[in-house]
Amino acid sequence: MEKIVAGIITIGDELLIGQVVDTNSAWMAQELNKNGIWVGHRIAVGDVRVDIWQALDEEFKRASIILITGGLGPTADDITKPLLCDYFGGKMVVSQEALENVKKIFEKLQRPMIPRNLQQAEVPDVCTVIPNKRGTAPGMWFEKEGRIFVSMPGVPHEMKGMMTDSVIPALRQHFKLPFIAHRTLLTAGIGESFLADHIKTFEEALPSSIKLAYLPNYGMVRLRLTIQGEDAAATEGLIQAQFDTLKGLVGEWMVTDEDISMQEALGRMLTTRGKTIGTAESCTGGYIAHLITSIAGSSNYFKGSVVSYANEIKENVLHVSSSTLSTNGAVSEPTVEEMVRGALDLLNTDFAIATSGIMGPGGGSLEKPVGTVWVAVGNRQKTLTQKFSFRFDRQRNIELAATNAMNLMRKFLLLTD
């Protein structure tokens, strides 16, 4: 089956100067890949007519599908729509469908419309309008010499709605796409290179139709198997057999055999057990609580957090003894153990996580250099502690501390089953 290749063009000066991070391309690439469409190139261009035109020409030569985001707003720097009108040799007309959508949105917001807002309903007459159920700027579908060009807003929420509701279904109708299957698992506690050595024989013996990818991130490594085929049942059977073998090889470090985050995996474990958790955070400053509560439904198992950044909060709120702090210091095993006990009592939870460390860039010593972190997890019967030594900048040290703290809690839950 012929491979269908897509190109992604993101438009906006804000992307090139780093003012806005381009998350659209990554999301679109994932959705395309799920549907058997391979992304060949991703291009970011500023709000410059000649650069956008050149990018369109380049992708026309090498891709069957060109997805474009950005530049569809009502201000002068939003030049994508008139440029596309010229590129495809059309003229601007008012789309009644888009106009009604704009009017409904402003009526709902109880805000007056100005001519600039009404211009959002103007589209090239050579395009098919893609409804925008989440905003005022319609999407546009163009066809030229067998290529499909799709222009969508740069606002991620609006773009995702269009892709899911309209673009992907239309592409599946237009092209004969292969079946693609993925299997992903998450490991923690083993580095990428050691993991690669451990499964070297397995990787070398994989069928040529299956690809293995290593995706490292903050103390974790995702392993993803990908297969492409025409027969869905046969393809699924082949990849599942290999995935089962892989799980057996990395079981010692496997967090989950799904493509989910550490915090979601931990949340599922707590939900299954009907247990609750809280955190007492010093060096992580509430970041663990943030990660846990980023998961929908976390209110069922997460009760709260104490950000005990200062020693007086450790003493007065969590009841860490002054003698423990004066003898051992805030960054110590006895301190985090007492923080866990204090959090369990104060938050009335089944389990608690505590962290204390030196994130940098200053504050370290020969005995306790920057990156030293103590983590404790526990319940009312037992506490488990571990010391970590990180070597990165402040933000990455915080992220690593949070990931490893949640993983230690995950291991503790397994021990208490």
N, C-alpha and C positions, 0 to 999 in steps of 0.2 A: 504494500500500500504506500502511495506517495506521501512523503512527510509534508505536512502543512506548517509553514513557517510564518511567524508573526513578528512584526517590529513594533516597538513602543516609543512614542515621541511625547515627552513631557515638556510643556511650554511655560516659561515664566522666569523673569530675572531673579526672583526670590529663591529659586532653586539653585541657580548658579552661584549666588553669593552666600549660600548656606543659611539664609534667614528662615527658610522652610525646608524640612527634610522630605525628600520624595519617598513617601510610603506607597503611593499609587502603583508605581511600576512593580514593586515586589508583590503586591496583592494581585494585580492583573496577571502577572506571570504565573502565579500559583493556580489561579482559576483557569487560565488557558491550558496549563500543563495537565490539570485534572481531566480536561476534555480532549486530550490528544493533540494539542496544538503547541508546537515548540517555539519558544521565543529566541530569535536569532540575534537581535540587537536591541539595545535600549539607548535612546538618545535624549539628552536634555539640552534645550535651546532657550535662549532668552527671548524677550519680546521684540525681536528684530525680524522684519519681514523677509529679508533676503536669506537669513539663517533658517527660518522655518520652511521657506520654499525649497531650499537646498536639502533639508532633512526629508521632506516629502519625496523629492526626486530620488534620493538615495534609497529610501525604503521601498519605493515603487519598483526599483530594479531587483531587489533581493527578497521581498516578502510578499506573501499572498494576502496577508491581513495587516493593516496598519492601524493601531489604536493610538489616538491622540487625546491628551488631557490638558486642560488649561486654556486661558485666553478667551473665555466665552462670557465674561462679565459685562456690566453696563458702562465701564469706564474707558477712557481714551487709550489706556495701555493694553486693553483686551482686543487684540487685532486678529485673532484666529478666524473668526467667522467671515469677515469680509475677504480675508486672504483665501480661504477655502472656496469662496464664491468665485473669485478670480481664477483660482487654480483649476477648477472644474468647469469654467466657462459658463457660469450662471448669472442670475440677477437676484437681488434681494426681494423677497415677498413676505407678507405677513401670514404666518401659519395660524389659522383660526383655533386649532387644537391647542397650540402653545399659548395663544392669547387668552383663551378661557382659563388655562391653568394659572397664568400670571394673575388674572383678575381674582380668581378664587383664593389664591394665597394672600393677596393684599386685603381682601375682604375678611379673611379669617384673622389676620393680624390687626385689622381695624386701622390700617394706615393708608394715607392717600397715595395714589400713583402719579408719577410724573412721566413726561415723555421718554425719559431715559429708561424707565422700567418697561414701558411698552415696547421699546426697541428689542427687548429680550425675545419677543415673539417673532422677530424677523429672521428668516432663514433663506439660504440659497434655494432657488426653485428646482435645482437639479439633485436635491438630496431627499431622502426619506426621513421624516422627523421621528426621533426616538423620544417618547414621553419621559419627562422628568417628574416623578411623583414626589420628589423630596426637595425641589427647588424650582427656580424660575427659568433657568437656561435650558432649552431643549437640547438633546443630543442630535447628531446628524449622521446618516449612513449614506456614503457615496460608493458608486461602483465605476471602475475604469479599467478596461482591458483585462478583465478577469480578477482584478484586485479589489479588495474591500477596504475602504477607509471609514473609520468610525471616530467621530469627534465627540468628546464628552467633557463636562465641567471638571475643573481641577479639585473641587471640594470632594474629599474622599467619600463622605456619606452619600452624596448625590451620585458620584461615579459608580459606587458599588451597587446602588439600587438599579441603575441602568444596566450594568453588566449582568446582574443576576436575573432581572425581570425580562430584559429584551435582547441584549447583545449576544450572550452565550446561546440562548435558544435559537436565535436567527443564524448564528454561525454553524450550529449543528445541523440546521436544515440546509444550509448553502453548500457545506462541504461534507464529504464522506470521511468521517474521523475514526481513527483507530481506538481500540479500548486500551486505557492505561490504568494500571493498578499500582498503588503504593502501599508499603508497610513500613511503619516507623516505630522505633523504640527509643527510650531515653535512658542513658546511663549516667551515673555520677560516682565519683571516687576513683576514677581511673583516667589517665591522660590519653589524648588521641593517639599518640605514637605507640604507647603500650597496648592500647586496645587494638590497633592495627596489627601489631605483632601477634597478639593473642588469637586473632581470627584470620591470620594470613592464609592458612591452608584452606579454610572455608571460602575466602574471597577468590582464591586462585581456581577453585573448583566450580564456581558459579557458572550456570549456563550463560552463553553469550547474550541471550535475550534479557538478562537481569543485570541491572547496574546497582552497585553499592556506593552510597555517598556518606561521607563523614561530615557532621555539622556540629562543630564545637562551639560552646558558649558558656562562659562563667562557671567553670568547674564541672560542666556537663558535656556529654557528647551524644548527639542524636545519630542513630544509624538508620538510613533509609534505603530500602530496596524498591526499585522501580522496574516495571515490565510493561512492554507494549505488545499487543496482539490483536487479532481479529475475532477470535473466539473467546468470549468473556469467561465462560465456565472453565475452559482449559487454562486460560491465562491466570485466573484466580487460583486454581488448584496448584499450579506450578509455583507461583510466588509464595503461597501460604506454606507449602512444604519447606521451602528454603527459609522462610521466616521462622518457622518452628525450630528448625535446626539452629539458627542464629540465636534465638532466645535461650536455648539450652547452653550455648557456649558462653553467653555473657550474663547468665542469671545472677551471678554474684554481685554484679554492679547495676543490674537493671532496675530502674525506678518504675517504669510503666511500659507496656507494649502498645501504647497509643501515642498519637502525635499531640500530646498535651504538655503543659508546663509542670514544673515541680510543684507549684502552689495548687494547681488543679488536682494533681495526683494526691497530694496530702489531704486536700479537702474531701476527696472521694473516700479516702481511708477513714477519715473522721466521721463522715456521713454514714458509711456502712456500719461503723461501730456504735453510732449514736452518741459520740463523745464531743466534748467542747474543748476549746483551746484559747489561750491568751498569750500575750508576749510582754516581756520586760526588757526593753531595749535601751542600751546606752550608746555604743558606737554606731549602731545601725539606724538610730534616730527615728524609728517608726517605719523603716522601709519594709521590714518583714510584714508588719501589719498591713501596709499598703498593698503588698503583693497578694497576701491572703484575701483581702477584701476586694481585690480587682476581679475576683471570680464571682459570678452571679450565684446567689444562694448561700454565700458564705455566712450570712447572719444565722444560719441554722447551726453552725458549729464554732464561730468566732465570737467571743464575748467582748474583748477589748484589749487595750494595751496601755502600759505605763512607759513613757519615754523618760527614763531616769538618767538623764545626761549628767546632771550634777550629783556629787556624792550626798548632798543633803537630801535629795529626793530618794536616793537609794536607802538612806537611813530613815527618813521621816515617813515615807510612803510605803516602801517595800520592807522596811524593818531589817535591813542589813545592819549588823552590829558595827558600832564605831571601832571596836577592837579588831574586827576582821579587816576593815578598810585601812586602819593605821598599820597593822602588822603585815598584811599581804598586798595591799593596794587595790584600787578599783579593778585593774586588769589582772584578775587572778581566779583560780578555780574555786576557792572558798566563797568569793564574792558572788560569782554567777550561780553557785549552788543556793546561796541564801536568797538571791533575786528570784529564782524559780519558786522557792517556798513562799516568798512574800507575794508573788503574783498569783499563785494557786489560792492563797487565802483571800487576797483582796478582790480578785476577779471571780472567785468561786467557779473555777473551771476544773475539768478532769486532767488536763495537761497544760504545761507552760513551756515556753522557750525564753531563754535569757542570753543576752550578748553583752560583752564588754571588751573593748579593744582600743587600739591606737591606729587610726585610719590615715594619719599623715596630712600634709607632708612633714609637719613637725611633731614634737611631743614624745619621740622615742628615746630610748636609752640603750646602753650596751646590754643590759639585762632584758629589757623589753623593747626591741626595736620596732620601728613603724611597720605595721602589718600584723603585729601580734594580736590575736583575738582568742578570747575564751568563750566557749558556748556551752550552755547547760540546757538539758531538756529533762522533763520528768513529770511524775505524778506524786501523789502523797505517800507512796510506798518506796519509790526509788528515783534516783537522779543519775543521769548519764552525762558526762562532760567530755569535751575534747578541745585541745589547743590547736590553733591554726596559725600559720606564718605565711602571710601574703606579701607580695613584692611589687605591687602595682601602684597606680595613683589612687587618690582618695576615693573617687567614685567607683572605680573597679573593685577596690578593696571592700567597700560597703556591699556591692552587689555579690561578690564572692562570699562574704560573711553571711549574707542573707540566704543564699542558695545552700550553703553548707549547713547552716542552722536548720533549715527545713528538712534537709536530707537526714540529718542526725535525728530529728523528730520522727521522720518516717521510719528509720531503723528501730527507734525505741518502740514505736507502735507495734512493729512486727515482733519484737522481743516480749511484749506484754500480752500478746494474743494467747 
